[in-house]
Amino acid sequence: MNADDIRRSSVLELAAALEQGAVSSVELVRTYQQAADRVDPRTGTYLRRFDETALAAAEQLDAERAAGRVRSAVHGVPLGVKDILATDEGPTTAQSLALDASWGAAGDGPVVARLRAAGAIVLGKTTTMEFAIGFPDLRLHRLDDSPQEAAKPFPLPRNPWSLEHWPGGSSSGTATGVAAGLFPAGLGTDTAGSIRLPAGYCGVTGHKPTFGLVPKNGCVPLGFSYDHIGPLARSAADCAALLNLIAGADPGDDTTVSRPAEDFTAGLDRGLAGLRIGVARSVTVDAGSASPGVAACFEAALDALRAAGAVLVPVEFPLWDELAESCFSGLFAEAFAWHRDLLARRWDDYGVDTRRGIAQGALISGGDYVQIQRLRSLGRRRVAELFGSVDLIATPTTGTTAVRYGGDPDRSARLRTLYTPPYNSLGLPAIALPMGLAESLPASLQLAGPAFADALVLRAGAAFQQVTDWHRATPPVW
């Protein structure tokens, strides 16, 4: 395999090439490192690279393969890890000057440890929005490599499809790294859309698992009852392969659910025939928050689903606006509970947008928070009833394409174009899938299912990607 073949390949394609001896893990690591040398100064993907430990791990994994020991489907495959997840190499900064440098000193959290035990190679820690919230703060983010910018502590993540645009957040670097061919997949987190939003803006695939399926300990928390850890990758099949490895209860996270082990790749070839997909237009494209380009891509995606055998059913999604609004109120309240003392001591070390968002949590009363939880319970019951008539629900992931840096003064208007937060309120599985280009930037399809129907969501995503090829498109930064 040449370097371009490697950078275009999915996790499962690389796994097959490794099995066939067409490439070694050392060759993969070196290829991705050389690509990062050239591309990362423009994309701001990495906060820290683990070049030496990654090469050492690759050498060991190649030796194990030569001796006949293959740990899993990702044995020898390099990945990126969002910098709010603890790793042995450390440190974990959550891209903030406020976080104590000793946080994460215990090393790999369970999700990273599971991937590493399966033979995955951690290439480095990827950029995020500070504490996984808000938008970039140009007091803290370097715009370029000029001397006047050198004192700023963090790189500014940029969209590989247009360097003048935001890649989305908060799993910015993992999405840019996959899109730019710096690694085939990686880990992100999602509290109101932070896997699916950057996946959508960068033209890659991102899966938010069911709440409780994947442990969250070893992750800097944002909203305790809203946070999810999940994969971003080139394809739904890759996401399924990674979910196989990271799913499962952990004693350190009492929100995880003990369930029989499941192979999320087993049914990926079953297609869409007869599957009932509810189309929630009234709360998305018909509500006036979607651009004409995104709406057109969505209609084309629905045509592809229909042609693949799905039965499309118009649906009214209950309590959509309430679940979206309360997601932010609830997560801000939970974030404030974690950050309260740190904000009091280190207010000036926080970015402006981050501290503004978290401080809003102080305004949420105990009564407000109880009402939010009552709304979530009602929403779960009402949406469970909806899933009695359909198997999945389809919407765009976002109503617009990526925003240009400096061109989005209305934060509240931007939040209304996100179609991700209701599924964090409900804890339901959802996947973002590339569905075309609008205004020369990626548009994204979101498919969601009932609790613990992750295999069905991934199967539908894989079937969509069998009849479309948007997930194979490469951005201009290549």
VEXDO-329156 format. One record per residue (C-alpha): residue in three letters; z, x, y. Coordinates in pm, whole numbers, plus 50000, padded with zeros to 5 digits. Each point is the difference from the previous one (the first is absolute). Layout:
# residues N
ALAZXY;...
***
This chain:
# residues 478
MET500005000050000;ASN499205012450348;ALA502304995050297;ASP498174969250126;ASP500164983649655;ILE503755006749986;ARG500674985650344;ARG498024968449924;SER501654994049663;SER502744975249917;VAL503215008149817;LEU498644986749672;GLU496695018450044;LEU501885032450059;ALA502214993049699;ALA496874996249785;ALA498515032150140;LEU503225018749924;GLU500034986149646;GLN496395010849949;GLY500645034850136;ALA497534995050286;VAL502645011250249;SER503515014550001;SER503054989350195;VAL499955033150185;GLU496414993350109;LEU500994965450123;VAL502935013150203;ARG497955027950156;THR497174976250086;TYR502334975850174;GLN501805028150180;GLN496725014450129;ALA498924965350113;ALA503304995950184;ASP499515033650173;ARG496804986250152;VAL500734962950045;ASP503734995750056;PRO500025015250352;ARG497884969850095;THR501634972649791;GLY503715008850031;THR500604991649635;TYR502755024649913;LEU503405006850148;ARG500595027349747;ARG497885014549722;PHE501485013449676;ASP497215024849925;GLU501965024949791;THR501974975349790;ALA496904978449946;LEU498025029549863;ALA502915010549780;ALA500274964549862;ALA496254999349936;GLU500145032549805;GLN502854986749785;LEU498244966949938;ASP496765017649903;ALA501985021149753;GLU501614968849855;ARG496604983649958;ALA498655031049827;ALA502954998449761;GLY499224963649919;ARG502684983450211;VAL498754973250240;ARG502764980750172;SER498074969750129;ALA496744988350153;VAL500845018750323;HIS500835033149831;GLY498815026650245;VAL498804975950272;PRO501095008350359;LEU501554973450227;GLY501434996250350;VAL503474986050077;LYS501034981950319;ASP502695018550189;ILE502704973949966;LEU500225006749625;ALA502265028349889;THR498455029149811;ASP501425031449844;GLU498075021450248;GLY501584982150299;PRO500664993950275;THR499514962950056;THR499744992950372;ALA498754963850017;GLN497965015950280;SER503004997950232;LEU502135024750194;ALA502984977249944;LEU500355002249621;ASP502585024649872;ALA498265029649839;SER502234996749693;TRP498654965549912;GLY498325001549662;ALA501705032349901;ALA500494985949649;GLY496265004749942;ASP497434977349841;GLY500674962950022;PRO499324980949676;VAL496424990250085;VAL498985035850085;ALA501935012849700;ARG498174975949768;LEU496605011150127;ARG500935036549972;ALA501334995149647;ALA496654983749915;GLY498205031550114;ALA498984990750354;ILE499915028250255;VAL501474994550348;LEU497715016650254;GLY502244992450298;LYS501734974850225;THR497724977150197;THR500374986450352;THR501624966650075;MET501094980250300;GLU503565009850097;PHE502434984449752;ALA496994979949871;ILE499964977950309;GLY498104996450323;PHE497035018250148;PRO499485036950086;ASP501965014150293;LEU497815025050185;ARG503135018050124;LEU500515010749639;HIS496505000649847;ARG497585028850057;LEU496644987850126;ASP498265033049924;ASP500615037349944;SER500115008950370;PRO502935021150129;GLN501384971250207;GLU500264978649685;ALA501475026949776;ALA503634991950081;LYS499724964549866;PRO501584997949654;PHE497584977449808;PRO496254997249948;LEU498274968150113;PRO498414982749699;ARG496394990150069;ASN497654976549818;PRO497385018949795;TRP497424973450093;SER500515006750371;LEU502405026350127;GLU500574979750316;HIS501564971849797;TRP503414995049844;PRO500025001249617;GLY502704973649983;GLY503585004449899;SER502365007749888;SER498485016949692;SER497465016550228;GLY499625034149840;THR499724987549643;ALA497164976850103;THR498185026550206;GLY500395025349720;VAL498394977349742;ALA497234989450240;ALA499285035850110;GLY499935014049646;LEU503145021150032;PHE501524984649685;PRO498944970949776;ALA503164979150039;GLY503555000250127;LEU503174980850074;GLY500724977750296;THR502564973950095;ASP499544964450122;THR502544979750200;ALA497634977450195;GLY496645013849887;SER500405037850020;ILE498025006849680;ARG497384972950047;LEU499435004750374;PRO499035037149987;ALA498114994049676;GLY498044973050182;TYR499345020250314;CYS498985031349804;GLY497864983149735;VAL502135007949694;THR501954979149747;GLY503734993650035;HIS502334979649779;LYS503404985850101;PRO501824992449676;THR502344970949942;PHE503405006050159;GLY502345014049734;LEU497265014349780;VAL500155035550147;PRO503305016650104;LYS500535008750367;ASN502845025049982;GLY498965034350121;CYS498164982950288;VAL501234998450360;PRO500574962450035;LEU498524977750268;GLY500684964349888;PHE502115000249684;SER498734966749869;TYR496435004550126;ASP499185036149898;HIS497585007449717;ILE498635033049862;GLY496484999949862;PRO496745019049953;LEU496965005750221;ALA496885012049822;ARG496244997149978;SER500074970349764;ALA502104971949860;ALA499755016649658;ASP501615031450144;CYS502784979150154;ALA500604984249660;ALA500215034149833;LEU502565011950254;LEU501994967649980;ASN500335005749625;LEU501965031450081;ILE502184989250293;ALA501004964649892;GLY503324993649831;ALA503644994250090;ASP502225028350122;PRO503824999550005;GLY499975013950353;ASP498244969050137;ASP501714967549911;THR497074979750136;THR497795011949716;VAL499414976049713;SER500205009649634;ARG496804988549832;PRO498085010249689;ALA497645028950066;GLU496514988250093;ASP496635017549986;PHE498374990050327;THR496705015849894;ALA499694980149677;GLY498194969550137;LEU497955015350279;ASP496714992649823;ARG500664962649953;GLY498134990450317;LEU500334969250217;ALA498404972849790;GLY501904967550050;LEU502645015750224;ARG501044976050279;ILE500225017750335;GLY501464980850293;VAL498315008050331;ALA502464998250291;ARG497584997050291;SER502014977450228;VAL502745025750062;THR497665030050032;VAL496304999150090;ASP500134964150129;ALA503135006350208;GLY498085020250258;SER501575033849922;ALA497065014649802;SER497035017450155;PRO496504987049917;GLY499275032049808;VAL503084997349780;ALA499354962849943;ALA496445007949886;CYS501245027049761;PHE502534975249861;GLU497324974049931;ALA497915026549823;ALA503035010149793;LEU500574963749900;ASP496364997949893;ALA500545030749781;LEU503114984749843;ARG498124967549935;ALA497035018349849;ALA502385018649769;GLY501234966949859;ALA503024991150213;VAL500574963950102;LEU500754999050373;VAL502354972850122;PRO500894993550367;VAL503805000350040;GLU502584994650274;PHE502575027949989;PRO503454985050072;LEU502215015150273;TRP497565028550068;ASP500925005450366;GLU503704995749936;LEU499985025149713;ALA498055025050210;GLU502244997350307;SER503215000449799;CYS498865030949810;PHE500195020550319;SER503284984250113;GLY501575005549660;LEU498875035849955;PHE501085008950356;ALA503474986249923;GLU500185020449681;ALA498625031050172;PHE502614997250275;ALA502764998449739;TRP498875033749863;HIS499205016550335;ARG502814986550217;ASP502205031150010;LEU497035023650006;LEU498444981450293;ALA503285002550193;ARG500215037549943;ARG496345010250026;TRP498244973550206;ASP497785025050184;ASP498825015849672;TYR498344967549894;GLY496474991350106;VAL499854972450259;ASP498254974349781;THR502245007449702;ARG503294995950183;ARG498724969050180;GLY499164983549668;ILE503205009749823;ALA502184990950300;GLN498604964749985;GLY502074996249685;ALA503145000050214;LEU498854966750143;ILE499804983249658;SER503274981549942;GLY501654994549665;GLY498914963850022;ASP496435010350072;TYR499995022949700;VAL501344972549772;GLN497274976650122;ILE497375026749929;GLN501245002649642;ARG499964962049965;LEU496414999750123;ARG499055026749748;SER501534979649717;LEU498134968950111;GLY496795020250034;ARG500355013549647;ARG500344964849861;ARG497104986150202;VAL497665028849919;ALA500994998549631;GLU498824963950008;LEU496725011550153;PHE499565024549714;GLY500204970549766;SER496494990750114;VAL498435034650051;ASP500405034049837;LEU499555022050308;ILE499664996550377;ALA497305017350205;THR500085008950370;PRO498815029550202;THR502625027550014;THR499735001050379;GLY498044979550251;THR498545030250176;THR498965035349925;ALA501985030450111;VAL501185001050360;ARG498875027850231;TYR502755023250124;GLY500984989850351;GLY498064967449973;ASP502584975149872;PRO502584991850270;ASP500974966349850;ARG502215008449705;SER500864963849921;ALA496304990649991;ARG499335028349757;LEU502784988449768;ARG498444965349984;THR496875015149847;LEU501975013149700;TYR499864977549693;THR502445020649796;PRO503604991050107;PRO500404966549814;TYR499745018249668;ASN502865023250098;SER502144969850088;LEU499184985849656;GLY500025032749805;LEU496694991349832;PRO497365024849875;ALA496975005550221;ILE497095024350008;ALA497695011550281;LEU496385006649897;PRO497125013750212;MET497534971750065;GLY497465014550245;LEU499575013850348;ALA500484980750324;GLU499155017850325;SER499435031349781;LEU503634999649883;PRO501474988049668;ALA500964963949940;SER502334990749715;LEU500544971449753;GLN503554990649898;LEU500744983649663;ALA503544988449923;GLY501644984149699;PRO503294985149879;ALA503055021149929;PHE499445027049736;ALA496324990849964;ASP499115035550104;ALA497745004249697;LEU497994969450102;VAL499705011850363;LEU498825034349885;ARG497604984649748;ALA498424978950275;GLY499775030450226;ALA498305020049726;ALA497564971649932;PHE499124998050371;GLN499365037450000;GLN497724996449698;VAL497624978750207;THR500415018150335;ASP499955036750091;TRP501825001050335;HIS502875019049838;ARG497595028849938;ALA498875003350362;THR500915032650173;PRO500815002350372;PRO498235021750261;VAL502805026050004;TRP498605012949669;
***
